[in-house]
Amino acid sequence: GTLFPANGVTFDGDALNVTINGVPTGAAWLNAGFWCEHAGVGTANDCAGGRLNGVRYDTPTFAGFTLGASWGEDDYWDIALRWSGEHSGFKMAFATAYSESTDPDILGTGANTNDNQYFQVGGMIKHLPSGLWVHGTWGKNFIDDAPGNHPYHPDSTGWYLKAGWTTRFSALGNTHFYGEYGKNKDGFANDTSAPDCFGCLDATDNGTQIISSDATRYGVGVVQEIDAAAMSLWAKWRHHELDGTLANQSTFSADNVDMFLAGAVIFY
């Protein structure tokens, strides 16, 4: 489907430099708009997606429900509840999860953030006769910074909405059309002791720290499945906007970014 080319995790454009009136600021879009402090690192709505050494247990499915829990070293734990089923021509799936990390540098990134929690909820509904569907997620990162971090970081939130239509024009496979919209509030990195001055709007050592940011993205795309090759071909357009406030109380509006992307993926 459309999960590979478009989802709440914002990798596209993360490494681009934030510019204002064409002038580079020294900050990447990831550090200024899509950063998660949870577990030391994250991207947009993937605040609990790091790979850790740990153990996990998932219960058997009962009435469509599955409960899962895991614990990872130094210390990380999470719990998740999932449900999926079909009713009256609709296919549905919903999930919610809560996780906590108490290691200041659990992934060895130097982010030095302690006692973070992340709550998230998401789901999808698809009308099977028509092929129309909608998917949404929402999450909040509760941030308690370790000593030495910049003191201004509020909790960050992010939400993402995608809707579309799935049909079959030929024997090749399903065709998916979709539109997406997402917003991340206060998704900036604030550990100015890091070597590259995470989140600073200046390439110098005296960069002014971001204390609030608002990142918006929206776009459209199409995916063509090729069943015989277990392949999907996709093309999309995505637009990014970023506004924020600095520690000196000045505000900024970054130059907008438009991306036109196409690709293919083979699942095996």
N, C-alpha and C positions, 0 to 999 in steps of 0.2 A: 504494500500500500504506500501511503505517503509518509510513513514514520521516518524513513531514512533521510529523505531530502528536507523535511520540515518538521520540527518539533520544538518543545520549549527550551531545549538546550541550545545556546547560541554560540556555535563555533565559527560560523561564517563572519569574517571581518574582525574577529577578536584581536588579531595582531596588527590591525591598521592603526596608524597614529592619529590621534584626535587632532584636528586642525581647526583653527578659528580664523576666518577671513583668509584662508589659504596658508596660514602660518602654523607649522607643527608646534605642538605644546610639550612633547616629551612623554605624554601619557598614551597608553594603548586603550582601545575601546573596551577590552576586557577589564582592565584595571579601573577605568573610570565609570563604566556603566553596568557590567555584567559579572562582577566579582561576588563570590560567596566566601564568607569567613569560616563557614562550618567545615570541620575536619581539616582546617588549614588551607584548603583550596577548593575551588568549585567554579562552575561556569553557568551563569544565569540560573535556570531552574533545576540544575543538576547539583544542588548543594550537598547531597549525601551520596555522590557517585564515585568516591575514591575507592581504590582497591586496597584491602587491608588483609592481614593475617587474622583469621577468626573462625568461628563456628556458627552454623545457622541451622534452624529447624523450621520446617513447614508442616502444618497439620494436614491430615487428609481433608478433602473437600466435603463439606456438609451443607446441603441446601444451597449450593453455589458459593459458599463462603470458605475462605482459606486464611488462616492466621499464621504469620511467620515472625520469627525473632532471631536476632543474631547478636554476638558479642565479639569485639575485636580487641587486640592488645593495646594497652597504654592510653586511655581506655575509651572504647567506643561501643555503644549499643543502640539497637533500634528495634522497633516492632511495627508490623504492617498488617492491615486487614484488607482483603480483596474479595470482590464478588463479581460474578459474571453469569449471564443467563439470557434467555429469550422469552418474550411474552407478547402476544397479540401482534405479531409481525415486526417486532422491534428486537434488535440484538443490543445488549447493554453490558457495560463493564465499569466498575467503580473501584477505587482504592484510596486508602488513607494511610499515612505513616508518620511516626515520630522517632527522632533519633537524637542522640546526645554524644558530644565529644568533649573530653576533659583533658586532652593532651595539647599543650601549647604549640606543638609542631608535629602533629601525628603523621604527616606525609613527607616530612623533611624538606619543606619548601621555604622555611624561614619566615613564614607568615606570622608566627608567634601570637596566635589568638587562642584564648583559653575559654573553657566552659561555654560551648556553643550548643544550641539546640535548633532543630529544624523540624517544622511541621508542614506537611503537604497533603493535598487532596486532589483527586482528578477523576475523570471519567469520560465515557463516550456513549453515544446513542446512535444507532443506525436503523433506518427504516428499510427493511429488506426488500419489499416490493419495488420501491422507487430508487433505492441506492443512495438516498440522501443521508448525510451523517453529520454529527457535530462532536467535537472533542474539546475539553478544557482542563486546565490545571491551575492551582493556586498554591503558593508556599510562602512561609515566613521564616527568616533566619533570626533567631534571638541571639544577640551578640553581647558577650561580656569580655571585654578586651583585657589582655594580660598587662602587667606593669610595663611601662616603656612604650606602649602604643599611643598613638595620637588619641586624645580623649573625646573626640567629637562624634564617633561613629554611632548612629542610631541603628535600630533593628532594620533589616531590609526585607522587602516583599517583592514578589514577582507573580504575574499571572499571564496565561497564554490561552488563546482561543483559536481553533481551526475548524472550518466547516467545508464540506465539499459534496461532490457527486461521483459515484462509482458506477460505471456502465461497461458494456462489452460491445465494441464495434466490429470485432473480427475474431478469428480463431487464435490470434496471437496471444490474447489475454486481456485482463481487465484494464480499463483506462480510468484514471482518477484525476479529477479537477478539484482544486482547493484554493481557499483564501485563508490568510492567517493574520492575527493581530496579537501583539504582546507588549507588556510594559514591566519594567523593573525599576523600583524605587530604592534609592540609596544603596545600589549595588557597586560600591567603590571600595578599593583596597586602601587601608590607612596606615600600614606599617612603614613609616618613613625611614626606619633603620635598615630596611632591605636595600641591597646594593643598587638596584635600579629605581629607587624612590617610587614604589608602587603608588599609583593614584595621583601623583603630582602633576600639575598643569605647567610644568617648566622642566626643561632638560638639565638645568643646573642643580647643584646641591641645595640651593635656596628655594626650591620649588614650593609653591603655595598649595597647601593641602586642600583637597575637596572635602567639604563637610556635608554636602547633599547633592544627589544626582537623580535625574529622571530620564530613563532611556526608553524610547518607543520604537517598535519595529512592526512593519506590516508588509504583506506581499501576496503574490498569487503564483500558482505553479500547476504543472501537469506531469503525471507519471504514466508511462506505458509499460505494462508487464509483458514479458515474453516467456510464456510458461515453459516452452520446450528447452529453454536455456537457463531456467531459474534466474532470469535477469530482469532488471527494471531500468528503463531509460527515463530520465527526468530533465526538466528545464524549469527555471523559476526566476522571478524577480523579487528582490527584497529591498525595502527602504528603511534606513536607520536615522533616528533623531536623538540628540542628547543635549540636555540643559542641566545646569547645576549652580551651586553656590560654593565659594571658597572661604577659607578661614578668615580672610580679611573682609568678609561680608560682601564682596563683589560677586556679581552673577556672570554667567557665560552661556552662550548658545553655540555649540559646535557646528561646523559645516556638516550638512546632511550627507549621507552616503547611500548611493544606489548600486546594487549589485545584480548582475545578470549571470546566472550560473547554469550549467548543464553538465550532466554526467551519466554514468552507468554503474550499476552494482550487480554482482553475481553472488547469489546466496548458496553456500555449500556447507 
